[in-house]
Amino acid sequence: MRWMIGILLLGITTLVVGEPRGGELFAAHCAGCHGDTGKGGVGVPLSLPSFLESVDDDFLRKTIRMGRPGRVMPAFRAISDAQVDAIVRHIRSWSGKPEPVFSDKPRHGDAQHGQQLFVSYCVACHGANGEGGTGTGVTFSRKRDLPIIAPALNNAGFLAAASDEMIRHILQFGREDTPMRSFLVQGLSEQDIDDLVSYVRTFEQQQQHASGKSAVTAAESTIWAESSYTLEETIENLKDAIVSQNFILIRQDTLEHGLVTEGEEDPSQVILHFCNFKFLFEALAVDPRVGMFLPCRVTITERDGKVMVSAINPLYLSRLFNNSELNEYCKKMHAVYSAILEDATL
């Protein structure tokens, strides 16, 4: 009898130990953008009471799974359902209240009238076509027109995650501590709000046409070129090419600097750091994660008598960042890298 109880207790312990821990998962996957306590950063504030009171757990689950295509929020498809549920429970714990319950039944309104109301009440924050505000997350270190960037209402991820009833609730009551005010307080009727919901739902019809329009794909993570010059000549050519592209050369270093004992670095592996600060600041305003690959770097290596020049491929990073606003900057940066490598190696 005792051994049976022992096995039962061991099974219970295993279940408890094996259960995903939402706090740890949030720290690993979400805190980098949304902050350790959900107060926001690159991502929107998730612990805001008015946010948690206006979204149900199904919305949170679908948002984690699908993300926001073309925006900053990536899709988390590799983690398990149990892990997603654990993250959702962790987010919900900040509220101290049960999740709101929304019907999944569609609302019926006059979408044409809703479009007129959208122009009058929504365009200023959410954009003419519901594309959302410019930039990311919340304001910390730089000024913006709004303290929180308005989400994209025409986004496939949002439309799939948000029920009509949830959208209606947000329009009715707004979100305290954000620019989103109650539309009832602003004088709209409940029928007006249903009309707005119906218009927002028509954005789904535009997704097929918009899908992939701003997408950037790239097979390679790096750009390579073989130089016909010596290592030293290639480095000098690169410096001239960098300046000719209106970039400032910051420094030249060995690739192993700081990784091995000083004086033991391999001199045949060199890295050049350079930057156009105007370009940098503009790109950082769109998405602070570009700091991962800016300022710019080009690597020069010599092996078996062959000199190779390489740089990270901004088009590849654009795809990883899932932010369509960055695409143009990544295209420009790709053109700069390509021109520099070509000028220096031909």
Residue, then its C-alpha position, 0 to 999 in steps of 0.5 A: m500500500r505504501w509503495m502505491i502511495g509513493i508512486l502516486l505522490l511521485g507522479i503528482t510531483t513529476l506533474v508539478v515539476g514538469e508544468p511550464r512556468g509562465g514567469e520563466l517563459f515570459a522572461a525568455h520570450c516576451a520581456g525583451c520587448h514588453g518589459d520584465t513586469g509587462k510595462g512595455g518597451v519595444g512592445v506594448p504594455l501588457s500589465l496595463p489594467s485597462f488592457l487586461e480588462s479588455v482582452d480575453d485569454d483566447f486573444l492572448r493565446k492567438t496573439i502569441r501564436m500568430g503574432r502581427p505579420g509585418r509588425v514587431m510582434p513575431a509569431f511563436r509557433a515553436i513553443s507548446d500549447a502548455q507553454v502558451d497557456a502558462i505565459v497567458r496565466h502569467i500575464r493574467s496574474w497581473s490583473g488580479k481579476p478573472e478574464p473578461v468573457f466575450s461572445d464569439k458571435p459577429r456584430h452586424g452594422d452598417a460598414q459604410h457608415g462605420q467607414q465614415l466614423f472611422v475617418s472622423y474618429c480613428v484615422a488620426c491614431h490608427g492610420a487611413n487604412g488601419e495600418g497603425g501608428t508609426g514606430t513601436g511600443v511605448t515612449f521611454s527615451r524619445k518623444r512621440d506624438l502619442p505615449i503608446i503606438a496605436p496598433a494596426l487594426n488591418n493586421a491579419g494577426f489582430l483580426a484573427a485574434a480579436s472577436d467582434e465583441m472584444i473590439r466593441h468593448i474597447l470602443q465602448f469603454g476605451r483604455e484608461d492611460t492610453p489615447m483610446r477614449s470611450f466612444l460612448v463618452q465621445g457621443l457615439s451610439e451603440q449602433d454607431i459602434d456596431d457600424l465601426v466594428s463592421y467596418v474594421r472587420t472589412f479589413e479582412q477582405q483586403q488581406q489577400h491583396a496586401s499579403g506579401k506586398s511589403a514582404v522581404t525574403a532573402a536566402e542568405s544571411t550574409i553578403w560575400a565578395e572575393s577581393s582581387y587585391t591583397l588584404e591591406e589593399t582591400i582594407e584601404n579600398l573599403k575605407d574609401a568606399i565607406v566614405s564615398q557612401n557618406f558613412i563615417l569610419i569609426r574604427q578598424d579592429t581585429l575580428e578576435h579583439g576582446l576574445v583572445t589574449e591581447g597580442e594573440e589576435d589573428p591579423s588576417q581577420v579584420i573588421l571595420h566599423f562605420c556609421n551614418f548617424k542620421f540613418l541610424f537614428e531614423a532606423l532606431a526610431v522605427d525599431p530599436r532592435v536595429g541596434m543589433f546590426l547597427p553601426c555597420r560592420v564589414t569583415i575582411t579575412e585572408r585564407d589560403g591566399k584568398v581575400m574575402v569580404s563579408a557583411i550581414n545581409p539586412l534583407y535577411l534581418s528584415r524578415l526576422f524582425n517582422n516589421s514592414e516599416l523597417n523593410e525600406y531601411c533594410k533595402k537601403m542598407h543592403a544597397v549600401y553594403s553591396a556598393i561598398l563591397e563591389d567598389a572595394t573588391l573589383 
